[in-house]
Amino acid sequence: MTPKMTRWTVALAASLLLTGLAQAQTKKDLAAKVVQLQQIYYSRIGQQLAGNTAQSLLQQAGAAISQLPADKREAVAKDVQADVKKFYDSTSATLTDKAGKIALANVPAELESKFSEEELKQIIAFLESPVSKKFDDTMGSTMGMVTDKLLTDSRSVMEPKIKALQESIQKRLSAAASTPAASAAKPAKK
C-alpha cells in the first residue's frame, strides 16, 4: 500500500465514522437541538414578561409621583426608576433562564410528536422547505404553553419581588408626600 492510499483509506474511514455518528442522533436529540437553536425566542418571553411587569410598575408609580409636590417629583422618579431597573435586570435574567429550561423540558416532545427525524434534520440545517411553515406553526403554539408554564412556575418567586418593589415605591412616595415642600417650609419675608 502506498502512502497516498493509506491517507485516502484513513480519510474514507474517518468520513464513514463521522457519517455514522451523525446518523446515530435520535429523534429526541434532534428535537432538543431544534429547541436549543431557538433559545432566543424563549429568552424573549422571559424578557418581555419582566419588561411588561416593570413597565406596569412604572406606570403605577408615575401616577402617584405626579401627585407629589413639584420639588420632590424628579428625585423620587429617579429613585423609583433605579429600583424598577434593578428589579427588571434581576427578574429578566431569572425569567429568561427559566423560560429556556421550560422550553427544553417541554417543547422537544411536542416536536417529536409532530415531525419526523428527517424533518428535524431539515429544520436544524435551516433548509428552505415546506417543513418550515409546519415548524413555525408548531413553535407558535408552544410559545403560549411556555409563557403559561413560566407564569405558573415563577409566581412564587416573582410575587414577593413585585410586592417588595411596590412597598419600596410606596415608602418613597409616602416619605416624599409627608415632607413639606422646600418652598412651603420657608416663611414668607416681610
N, C-alpha and C positions, 0 to 999 in steps of 0.2 A: 504494500500500500504506500502511495506517495504522500508527502506532507500535505499537498493540496487536497487529496481525497480524505485524509484524516480530518482536516479542518472542516471540509464540507460535511463529512459524516457527523462530526460533533455539532455543527450548526444545525443540521437537519434534526438530530436527536433533541437538541435544545428547543427547536421550534415545535416539534411534536409534543414535548413535555409541557411547554407553555400553553399550547392549544388544549391539551388535556386538562391542565389546571383551570383554564378559563371556562371549559365546559363543565367542570366539576362544581361550579357555583349552583346552588339550589335555587329554586324559585323563591324561597323565603329570603335568601341572601340578596337576590336581585331586587326584590320588593323593598327590602331595608335600604339598599343602596339608592333606590329612587327617592326614598324619603330623605336620606342624608343629603342628596343633591338638591333637594327642595327646602332645606332648612331655613333659608332666608324668608320664605313665605310664612313659616311657622313663627319665626322670630318677630316678624311684623305684627302678628297677632298680639304677642306679649307687649310690644312697644306701643301698639295702638290702644290696648286696654289701659296701660299705665298712663299714656298721654290723655286719653279721654277722662280718666279719673282726676288727673292733675288739673286739667282744664276746667272741669266741673267745680273743683275746689277753689280755683282762682276766681271763677265767676261768682261763686257764693261770697267769697271774701271781698271781691270788688264792690258788691252791693253794700256790704257793711262798711267798707272803707270810705265810701262816698258820703256816709252819714257822720264821719268824724270831723272834728274841727280842721279847717283847711291847713293849718300849720303842722298837723300830725299825719296827714294823709300820705305824703311822699315817703317818710321814714317807715311807717307801718307797711305800706305797699312793698317797699324794698325788702323788708324783713319777711313778709309773707311770701313774696316771690322766691326768696332764697330757701325758705322752708319747703315750698312746693317743688322747687328744682331738686333739692336733696331727696325728697320723697320720690320724685319721678326717677331720678338716677338709680336709686336703690330698688324700687319696685320694678322698673323696666328690665333691669338685669335679671331679677328673680323670675319675673313672668316670662321673659324670653327663654330662659333656661328651661323653665317648667313646660312651656309650650313645645319646645323641641323634644323633651323627654316624653310628653304625652303623645306627640306625633309618632315618635319611634316605637312606642309601645302599642299603638293602636292602628295606625294607618297601613303598615305593611300587610296585615291580614286582609284589609279591605282591597288592597291592590292585588294580593294573591288570588282573591276570590273573583276579581273582575278581569284580570289579564293573564295571558299565557306566558310561559317562560320566554318565548321568542319576542312577544310584545314588550315585555320588561327589558329585554336586551336592546330593543329598538329605542325605547324611551331613554335608557341610560346613555346610549350613543347619540342622543339628540338628533336622530334622523328625522327628516320630514317624511311623514307617512300618515295614513288615515288614523293610525292609533293615537296620534297627538290630540285630536279632538276628544277621543274617548278618555284619554288620560286627564285632560283639562276638566272635563265634566266630573270625573271621579274625584279629582283633587278639590274641586269647588265644593262638593258635598261634604268632604272630610273637614274642611275649614270650620264649618259650623259645629261639627262634632268636637273638634279640638278646642274651639272657643268655649263651648258649653262645659266641657270637662275641665278646662283651665279655670273657669269661674268657680266651679264647684270645688275643685281641689285646692284653690288658692284662697277661698273665702276666709278660712280660719287664720291665715297669715295676713291677709290684706285688711280685714276689718279692724283689728287692733291698730294697725299703722294709720289707717284712714282716720279712726277715732282720735288717735294721739295727735295727728296733724290738725284735725278740726279743733281740738282742745287748745293746741298751741296758738292757732289763729285766733280763736275766741279770746284767749288771755291777752294777746297783743291788742286786739280790738277793744276789749274792756279796759285795759290799762290806759290806752290812748284816749278813750272816751271819758274816763273818770278824772284825768288830769286836766286842770283848766288850761285853756289855750294861753299861750305866752302873751298875746296882745290883751286878752281879757284879764289876766292876772295883774298887770301893771295898772296902778291907779292913774286916773287922768290928772294931768298937771293943770294947776290953776294959774 
